[in-house]
Amino acid sequence: MNPAETLPAAAALAVPLSAFQLVAAVLFTIGVVGVLVRRSALIIFMSIELMLNAVNLSFVAFARQHAQMDGHVFVFFVMAVAAAEVAVGLAILVAIFKSRTTASVDEVHLLKG
């Protein structure tokens, strides 16, 4: 008897964990490249959010594989921290843009003193 025949139809068509991890790794890599290459603060914030979403995808995939809710709880807290980071980061970005009329992170060091 084939083991796939004993599983329900939904479990037989389930996406393997490696596929989720591959997508998460690609998203995280795109985020890292965006942080390292781009000079616009807005693009850097978006890249950080992309990295956080890649981690969230990993948490949910592992939680689904182990049939536990711990990963979903962590995702909730990561999303709350990400929302706070966006609110504070965009407020700082708007303040810098008002004083310098640019959003380039290369000119942020000029705000000292």
C-alpha positions as CSV (number, residue, x, y, z in Angstrom):
1,M,0.0,0.0,0.0
2,N,1.3,3.4,-1.0
3,P,1.7,5.8,2.0
4,A,0.2,8.7,0.0
5,E,-3.0,6.7,-0.4
6,T,-3.6,6.8,3.4
7,L,-3.2,10.6,3.7
8,P,-6.1,13.0,3.2
9,A,-6.3,14.8,-0.1
10,A,-5.1,18.1,1.4
11,A,-2.1,16.5,3.0
12,A,-1.1,14.7,-0.2
13,L,-1.0,18.1,-2.1
14,A,0.7,20.0,0.7
15,V,3.7,22.2,-0.2
16,P,6.9,20.9,1.3
17,L,8.8,22.9,4.0
18,S,11.8,23.3,1.7
19,A,9.7,25.3,-0.8
20,F,8.7,27.7,1.9
21,Q,12.3,28.0,3.1
22,L,13.5,28.6,-0.5
23,V,11.0,31.5,-1.0
24,A,12.0,32.9,2.5
25,A,15.7,32.8,1.6
26,V,15.1,34.5,-1.7
27,L,13.0,37.3,-0.1
28,F,15.6,37.7,2.7
29,T,18.4,37.9,0.1
30,I,16.6,40.5,-1.9
31,G,16.1,42.5,1.3
32,V,19.8,42.3,2.2
33,V,20.8,43.4,-1.2
34,G,18.4,46.3,-1.0
35,V,19.8,47.5,2.3
36,L,23.4,47.2,1.2
37,V,23.1,48.7,-2.3
38,R,20.4,51.4,-2.2
39,R,21.0,54.8,-0.7
40,S,17.4,56.0,-0.3
41,A,16.1,55.7,3.3
42,L,12.7,54.7,2.0
43,I,14.0,51.8,0.0
44,I,16.1,50.7,2.9
45,F,13.0,50.6,5.1
46,M,11.1,48.6,2.5
47,S,14.1,46.2,2.3
48,I,14.0,45.7,6.1
49,E,10.3,45.0,5.9
50,L,11.0,42.4,3.2
51,M,13.6,40.7,5.5
52,L,11.1,40.7,8.4
53,N,8.4,39.1,6.2
54,A,10.9,36.4,5.1
55,V,11.5,35.6,8.7
56,N,7.7,35.6,9.3
57,L,7.3,33.1,6.5
58,S,9.8,30.8,8.0
59,F,8.1,31.0,11.4
60,V,4.7,30.1,9.9
61,A,6.2,27.3,7.8
62,F,7.9,25.7,10.8
63,A,4.8,26.2,13.0
64,R,2.7,24.5,10.3
65,Q,5.1,21.6,10.0
66,H,5.1,21.0,13.8
67,A,1.4,21.7,14.2
68,Q,2.0,24.3,16.9
69,M,0.9,27.9,17.3
70,D,4.2,29.2,18.7
71,G,5.4,30.4,15.3
72,H,2.1,32.4,14.7
73,V,2.6,34.1,18.1
74,F,6.1,35.1,17.1
75,V,4.8,36.4,13.8
76,F,2.3,38.6,15.6
77,F,5.0,40.2,17.7
78,V,7.3,40.7,14.8
79,M,4.5,42.4,12.8
80,A,3.8,44.7,15.8
81,V,7.5,45.6,16.1
82,A,7.7,46.2,12.3
83,A,4.7,48.5,12.5
84,A,6.3,50.5,15.3
85,E,9.5,50.6,13.3
86,V,7.8,52.0,10.2
87,A,5.9,54.7,12.2
88,V,9.1,55.9,13.9
89,G,11.3,55.5,10.9
90,L,9.0,57.4,8.6
91,A,8.6,60.2,11.1
92,I,12.4,60.5,11.2
93,L,12.5,60.4,7.4
94,V,10.0,63.2,7.1
95,A,11.9,65.3,9.6
96,I,15.2,64.8,7.6
97,F,13.4,65.4,4.3
98,K,12.0,68.7,5.6
99,S,15.4,70.0,6.7
100,R,17.6,68.6,3.9
101,T,15.1,68.1,1.0
102,T,16.6,64.7,0.3
103,A,16.1,61.2,1.6
104,S,19.6,60.0,1.0
105,V,21.3,58.2,3.9
106,D,24.7,59.5,2.8
107,E,23.7,63.0,4.1
108,V,22.3,61.9,7.4
109,H,25.7,62.4,9.1
110,L,25.4,66.1,8.3
111,L,22.7,66.4,11.1
112,K,25.3,66.1,13.8
113,G,26.0,69.1,16.0
